[in-house]
Amino acid sequence: MASLRLAAFLSSALVVSAFNVTSKRGMAFSAPDTPGDIANANQTKSQISWQYDWGSSPPAYLAIDGIEYIPMQWGSVGIEGFANSVKTQNAKTILVRHDFFRGSSGRLTFEEAFNEPDFDQESNILPDDAAKLWKQYLEPMKAEGVRLGGPAITGSPTGQPWLSQFMQACTNCSVDFIPLHWYGEGVEGFYNYLWDVHNAYPKIPIWVTEYASTSSNATEVSSFLNATMVYMDSLPWIERYAWFGYFRPRETGIYNLLGEDGSLNTLGQMYVGAKTVHTQIVTQAPTKTFTSVNGADNPTQGLVTTYASVPNGATRGWSVFGADHDSQALRFGLALVACVVGAGWTVF
């Protein structure tokens, strides 16, 4: 099975990276102290198509931007009013954490119902209780045209057993997609986790609403992000994903997409697919020196190239630029080369 997954990845990686466009990419963003940071994601060249902030309705700085907002219910707190919040926003989808729900803007799209219901430091709700709440408060929204995201589980040993019990208890429930969270090191464990859930529920799409490499090595984190984006873009049963996270440096890891001034760092440019158009220095002296740019969107800027991953974190020494990459012949050639040559790519 592992060899088949690798072959599928190799055969699709070149084609996906050549286009460098995806509607799957999203983000979790909650930064009331630096709301202007959203500008780097909400620009012409951005690959970010959706967002959430673990809340049921968007704050002002998210409500006015151009990125789809997905409401979330976190556990059972406030669940009675969640449907009204979703309807008011005309959201099309919802997410659910198992301690309360949140709403999205638009015309009811997707939901991430319960967040990490299996994790005792998060929403922490029993599967049977979650099923009862789902039937009473969430399932009726299906008739309003809302897509319902199942309870978002963790990659811990408790995650999949919790989800299995929930699905057994929630008979005739409309789970339109399954949100997953994963944190760890190395792509193998992440890919195995995705396939384990997919094989258990092959007819239900997956959203990866939180994931990141927890490695302390910057090269490994960059390689992980690069590889996983290409891989998930190649899998039709993964509808959306969101790297954690779109925030400035923290002491908990080096997976942040923003620099200390809110600019897109190397990871951020790779994930957003664009360059920095906004910075804001909020720290007190002494501070580092930053080069700030005009905050206005620059529609003529070029995309940041995302490469397909190869062993040992290297990137392919050849990549396609310019108009030629759109030709049908080149698309076929890239796929053919990927299938035949596979791991024998020339790298530097």
C-alpha positions as CSV (number, residue, x, y, z in Angstrom):
1,M,0.0,0.0,0.0
2,A,2.8,2.4,0.9
3,S,4.5,1.9,-2.5
4,L,1.2,2.6,-4.3
5,R,0.7,5.8,-2.3
6,L,4.3,6.9,-3.2
7,A,3.7,6.1,-6.9
8,A,0.5,8.2,-6.9
9,F,2.3,11.1,-5.3
10,L,5.3,10.9,-7.7
11,S,3.0,10.8,-10.7
12,S,1.0,13.8,-9.7
13,A,3.6,16.0,-7.9
14,L,5.1,17.5,-11.1
15,V,1.8,18.5,-12.6
16,V,0.4,20.0,-9.4
17,S,3.5,22.0,-8.7
18,A,3.6,23.3,-12.3
19,F,0.3,25.0,-11.9
20,N,0.9,26.3,-8.4
21,V,-2.8,27.0,-7.9
22,T,-5.2,25.5,-5.4
23,S,-8.6,26.2,-3.9
24,K,-7.9,23.9,-1.0
25,R,-5.6,26.1,0.9
26,G,-7.0,27.9,4.0
27,M,-5.9,29.3,7.4
28,A,-6.8,29.7,11.0
29,F,-6.3,33.3,12.0
30,S,-7.1,35.1,15.2
31,A,-5.0,38.2,15.9
32,P,-7.0,41.1,17.3
33,D,-3.8,42.9,18.3
34,T,-2.5,42.8,14.7
35,P,-5.5,42.6,12.4
36,G,-3.6,44.1,9.5
37,D,-1.7,40.9,9.2
38,I,-4.7,39.6,7.2
39,A,-3.6,41.8,4.3
40,N,-0.8,39.4,3.3
41,A,-3.3,36.6,2.8
42,N,-6.0,38.8,1.3
43,Q,-4.2,39.9,-1.8
44,T,-4.6,39.3,-5.5
45,K,-1.9,36.6,-5.8
46,S,-2.9,34.7,-2.6
47,Q,-3.7,31.0,-2.7
48,I,-5.7,31.3,0.5
49,S,-9.4,30.6,-0.3
50,W,-11.0,30.1,3.2
51,Q,-10.4,30.9,6.9
52,Y,-11.7,30.4,10.4
53,D,-10.8,31.7,13.8
54,W,-12.4,29.1,16.1
55,G,-15.4,31.4,16.5
56,S,-19.0,31.3,15.4
57,S,-19.0,34.7,13.7
58,P,-16.2,36.8,12.2
59,P,-14.7,39.8,13.9
60,A,-14.7,43.1,12.0
61,Y,-11.3,42.6,10.5
62,L,-12.3,39.2,9.0
63,A,-15.8,40.2,8.1
64,I,-14.6,42.9,5.7
65,D,-11.9,40.9,3.9
66,G,-12.4,38.8,0.8
67,I,-11.7,35.4,2.1
68,E,-14.5,33.0,2.9
69,Y,-15.1,32.7,6.6
70,I,-16.2,29.3,8.1
71,P,-18.0,29.4,11.4
72,M,-17.2,26.9,14.1
73,Q,-19.1,25.5,17.1
74,W,-16.8,24.6,20.0
75,G,-18.5,21.9,22.1
76,S,-21.9,22.4,23.6
77,V,-21.5,26.0,25.0
78,G,-23.8,28.3,23.1
79,I,-24.9,25.6,20.7
80,E,-28.6,26.8,21.0
81,G,-27.8,30.0,19.1
82,F,-25.3,28.6,16.6
83,A,-27.9,27.9,13.8
84,N,-29.1,31.5,14.0
85,S,-25.6,32.8,13.8
86,V,-24.9,30.7,10.7
87,K,-28.1,31.7,9.1
88,T,-27.5,35.4,9.8
89,Q,-24.1,35.2,8.1
90,N,-25.6,33.2,5.2
91,A,-22.8,30.7,5.6
92,K,-22.6,27.6,3.5
93,T,-20.4,25.5,5.7
94,I,-19.7,25.0,9.4
95,L,-17.0,23.4,11.5
96,V,-17.4,21.8,15.0
97,R,-15.0,21.5,17.9
98,H,-16.7,19.4,20.5
99,D,-17.1,22.2,23.1
100,F,-18.9,24.8,20.9
101,F,-19.9,25.8,17.3
102,R,-19.1,28.8,15.2
103,G,-20.5,30.4,12.0
104,S,-19.3,31.5,8.6
105,S,-20.1,34.4,6.3
106,G,-21.7,34.0,2.9
107,R,-24.5,31.6,2.3
108,L,-24.0,28.5,4.6
109,T,-21.1,26.5,3.2
110,F,-19.0,24.3,5.4
111,E,-18.8,23.5,9.1
112,E,-16.2,22.3,11.5
113,A,-18.6,21.0,14.0
114,F,-16.8,19.9,17.2
115,N,-13.2,20.7,17.7
116,E,-11.0,17.9,19.1
117,P,-13.9,16.3,21.1
118,D,-11.6,13.4,21.9
119,F,-9.0,15.6,23.7
120,D,-9.5,16.4,27.3
121,Q,-7.8,19.8,27.0
122,E,-10.1,20.8,24.2
123,S,-13.9,20.4,23.8
124,N,-13.8,17.0,25.5
125,I,-17.4,15.7,25.0
126,L,-18.6,12.1,25.0
127,P,-19.5,10.6,21.6
128,D,-23.0,9.8,22.6
129,D,-23.6,13.3,24.0
130,A,-22.1,14.8,20.8
131,A,-24.4,12.7,18.7
132,K,-27.5,13.9,20.6
133,L,-26.5,17.6,20.2
134,W,-25.8,17.0,16.6
135,K,-29.2,15.6,15.9
136,Q,-30.9,18.4,17.8
137,Y,-29.0,21.5,16.8
138,L,-26.8,20.8,13.7
139,E,-28.7,18.3,11.6
140,P,-31.7,20.7,11.0
141,M,-29.2,23.1,9.3
142,K,-28.8,20.6,6.5
143,A,-32.3,21.5,5.2
144,E,-31.0,25.1,4.9
145,G,-28.3,24.0,2.5
146,V,-25.4,24.1,5.0
147,R,-22.6,21.6,4.6
148,L,-21.9,20.0,8.0
149,G,-18.3,19.2,9.0
150,G,-18.0,16.3,11.5
151,P,-16.3,16.6,14.8
152,A,-12.7,17.6,14.4
153,I,-10.5,14.9,15.9
154,T,-6.8,14.9,16.9
155,G,-4.2,12.5,15.6
156,S,-3.8,11.1,19.1
157,P,-4.7,7.5,19.9
158,T,-8.1,8.7,21.2
159,G,-9.1,10.4,18.0
160,Q,-10.2,7.7,15.6
161,P,-11.9,5.6,18.4
162,W,-13.9,8.7,19.4
163,L,-14.9,9.3,15.8
164,S,-16.0,5.7,15.3
165,Q,-18.2,5.8,18.4
166,F,-19.7,9.1,17.3
167,M,-20.5,7.8,13.8
168,Q,-22.2,4.7,15.3
169,A,-24.2,6.8,17.7
170,C,-25.1,9.5,15.1
171,T,-27.2,7.3,12.7
172,N,-28.8,9.1,9.8
173,C,-26.6,12.2,10.5
174,S,-25.3,14.2,7.6
175,V,-21.6,14.3,8.0
176,D,-20.5,16.0,4.7
177,F,-16.8,16.0,5.5
178,I,-14.4,14.9,8.3
179,P,-12.1,17.6,9.8
180,L,-8.7,16.3,11.1
181,H,-5.8,17.7,13.1
182,W,-2.3,16.5,13.1
183,Y,1.0,17.6,14.7
184,G,4.3,15.7,14.5
185,E,7.5,15.1,12.5
186,G,7.9,13.5,9.1
187,V,5.4,13.0,6.3
188,E,5.0,9.2,6.7
189,G,3.1,9.5,10.0
190,F,0.9,12.2,8.5
191,Y,0.2,10.4,5.3
192,N,-0.6,7.2,7.2
193,Y,-3.1,9.1,9.4
194,L,-4.9,10.6,6.4
195,W,-5.2,7.2,4.7
196,D,-6.3,5.4,7.9
197,V,-9.3,7.8,8.2
198,H,-10.0,7.8,4.5
199,N,-10.0,4.0,4.4
200,A,-12.4,3.9,7.4
201,Y,-14.8,6.4,5.7
202,P,-14.0,6.2,1.9
203,K,-17.2,8.0,0.9
204,I,-16.7,11.1,3.1
205,P,-14.2,13.9,2.1
206,I,-11.6,15.1,4.5
207,W,-10.6,18.6,5.6
208,V,-7.3,19.0,7.4
209,T,-8.1,22.0,9.5
210,E,-5.0,22.1,11.6
211,Y,-1.6,20.5,10.9
212,A,2.1,21.4,11.2
213,S,5.5,19.9,11.6
214,T,6.8,20.2,15.1
215,S,10.4,19.7,14.1
216,S,12.9,22.2,15.5
217,N,14.8,22.1,12.2
218,A,13.8,24.9,9.8
219,T,14.7,22.9,6.7
220,E,12.7,19.9,7.8
221,V,9.6,22.1,8.5
222,S,9.9,23.8,5.1
223,S,10.3,20.4,3.3
224,F,7.3,19.0,5.2
225,L,5.1,21.9,4.3
226,N,6.2,21.8,0.7
227,A,5.7,18.0,0.4
228,T,2.3,17.9,2.1
229,M,0.8,20.7,0.1
230,V,1.7,19.0,-3.2
231,Y,0.5,15.6,-1.8
232,M,-2.9,16.8,-0.5
233,D,-3.5,18.8,-3.7
234,S,-3.1,15.5,-5.6
235,L,-5.7,13.6,-3.5
236,P,-9.3,14.3,-4.7
237,W,-10.8,13.1,-1.3
238,I,-9.0,15.9,0.6
239,E,-11.2,19.0,0.0
240,R,-9.3,21.6,2.0
241,Y,-6.4,22.0,4.4
242,A,-5.1,24.7,6.7
243,W,-1.5,24.9,8.0
244,F,-1.1,26.0,11.7
245,G,-0.4,28.7,11.6
246,Y,-0.9,32.1,10.2
247,F,0.7,34.0,13.1
248,R,3.9,35.7,14.2
249,P,6.8,33.9,16.0
250,R,6.0,32.0,19.2
251,E,8.0,30.0,21.6
252,T,6.1,26.8,20.9
253,G,7.6,26.1,17.5
254,I,8.9,27.4,14.2
255,Y,5.9,26.6,12.1
256,N,4.6,30.2,12.0
257,L,4.0,31.7,8.6
258,L,4.7,35.3,9.6
259,G,7.8,37.2,10.7
260,E,8.0,39.5,13.8
261,D,6.7,42.4,11.8
262,G,3.8,40.5,10.2
263,S,5.6,39.9,6.9
264,L,5.4,36.6,5.2
265,N,8.4,34.5,6.1
266,T,9.8,31.7,3.9
267,L,7.1,29.3,5.0
268,G,4.5,32.1,4.6
269,Q,5.5,32.9,1.0
270,M,5.4,29.2,0.1
271,Y,2.0,28.7,1.6
272,V,0.3,31.9,0.6
273,G,2.0,31.8,-2.8
274,A,2.7,35.5,-2.8
275,K,5.1,38.1,-1.4
276,T,4.7,40.5,1.5
277,V,2.5,43.6,0.9
278,H,2.0,44.7,4.5
279,T,4.1,44.9,7.7
280,Q,3.4,46.3,11.1
281,I,6.0,46.7,13.9
282,V,4.4,46.3,17.3
283,T,7.3,45.4,19.5
284,Q,9.0,47.9,21.8
285,A,12.7,48.9,21.6
286,P,15.1,47.4,21.2
287,T,13.7,46.0,18.0
288,K,15.1,44.4,14.9
289,T,15.3,46.4,11.7
290,F,12.6,45.5,9.2
291,T,12.1,46.6,5.6
292,S,8.5,47.6,5.3
293,V,6.7,47.7,2.0
294,N,3.7,49.6,0.7
295,G,0.5,48.1,2.2
296,A,-1.4,48.3,-1.1
297,D,-1.9,45.1,-3.0
298,N,0.4,44.7,-5.9
299,P,-1.5,42.8,-8.6
300,T,1.5,42.6,-10.9
301,Q,3.8,40.7,-8.4
302,G,4.9,37.3,-9.4
303,L,3.9,34.1,-7.6
304,V,6.3,32.5,-5.3
305,T,7.3,29.1,-6.8
306,T,6.3,26.0,-4.9
307,Y,8.4,23.0,-5.8
308,A,7.5,19.3,-5.5
309,S,9.3,17.7,-2.6
310,V,12.1,15.1,-3.2
311,P,14.1,13.0,-0.7
312,N,16.2,14.8,2.0
313,G,14.4,18.0,1.6
314,A,16.0,18.9,-1.7
315,T,14.0,20.7,-4.4
316,R,14.1,19.8,-8.1
317,G,16.8,21.7,-9.9
318,W,14.5,22.3,-12.9
319,S,11.1,24.0,-12.7
320,V,8.8,25.4,-15.3
321,F,8.3,29.1,-15.6
322,G,6.5,31.3,-18.1
323,A,3.7,30.5,-20.5
324,D,5.1,27.2,-21.7
325,H,4.0,25.4,-18.5
326,D,0.4,25.7,-19.6
327,S,0.8,23.6,-22.7
328,Q,-1.0,20.3,-22.9
329,A,2.2,18.6,-24.3
330,L,4.2,19.7,-21.3
331,R,1.5,18.6,-18.8
332,F,1.6,15.1,-20.4
333,G,5.3,15.1,-20.5
334,L,5.6,16.0,-16.8
335,A,3.2,13.3,-15.8
336,L,5.0,10.7,-18.0
337,V,8.4,11.7,-16.6
338,A,7.1,11.5,-13.0
339,C,5.7,8.0,-13.6
340,V,8.8,6.6,-15.3
341,V,11.6,8.4,-13.6
342,G,10.0,8.6,-10.1
343,A,12.6,8.9,-7.4
344,G,15.4,9.3,-9.9
345,W,14.9,13.0,-10.4
346,T,18.1,15.1,-10.6
347,V,18.3,17.4,-7.6
348,F,20.7,19.9,-6.2
